[in-house]
C-alpha cells in the first residue's frame, strides 16, 4: 500500500533525511519507519562520476576478494 504525502513541510523534512526515521502519531505512538531509497544521493549532492562511468567501473573485473582483505587486516595486528 502506498500513502501519498501532500503536506509540503513534511515532504521537505523527509527529503532532507539521510537515514531511517521513525514515524510517530501525535501521541508518540510508533507508526513505522521511513527510509530514503538506497543509492540515491541527498538533494543538492551530485556524484563526480557519470552513470556511464559508474556502470563501467562496476563491470570492471578488478579489485580483491573481501576474504583476502580481511585476512590481510587480521595479519597486521
N, C-alpha and C positions, 0 to 999 in steps of 0.2 A: 504494500500500500504506500502511496506517495502522498505527502502533505505539501500543499503549496503555501509558502510563506509570503504574505503581501505587506507585512509591516517593514517599512524601509529601515527603521532603526535596528530591528532585529537582524535583517539581512546584512546590514553594514557590520554588525558585531560578528556574525557568523563568518562573513567573508574575510575578516581580519585574523581569524584564529589559525594557528599553525599546528595545532594538535587536537586531540579529542576533548570535547567539552560536555560536561553533564548538563542535561536539560531538566529543570525543575518547574513545578507549577508555583502559583503564588503562595502556597502554604509550605513550600520547601520539599514537597514530595517528589521523589525521583521519577522522571518520566522516561528517560533513555539517554543515549549518548549520541552526540553529533560528532562526526569525524570528517574532515575535508578529504577529498579524493587523494589517494596516494599517487605521487609523481607529478602532481600539479603544483606549480610554483605559486607562492602567495602573490596577491595583486602588487604590481609595481616592481616585481623581481623578474629579471629576464636572464635566461641562460646565455653564456657567451658562445655556446655551440648551437649550430642549426640542427633541426631534426634529422637532416640527412647525415650530418657528422656523427650524431649520437647513434643512429642506426648502423652506420659503417663501423664504428668502434665496437658496438655490441656484437656484431658478426665476426669481428677480427679474432682469430684463434690465438691469442697470446695471453700472457699472464701466467700465474702459478696456481696450482690447486690449493684450496684452503687448508687441507690437511698438511701440506708441506710448509705453509706459512706458520701454522700453529706449532708444528714440530720445531721449526727454527726459533720461534719465540720462547718455547719451553727450554730449549738448549742454551739460551742466553743467560738464564738465571742462575 
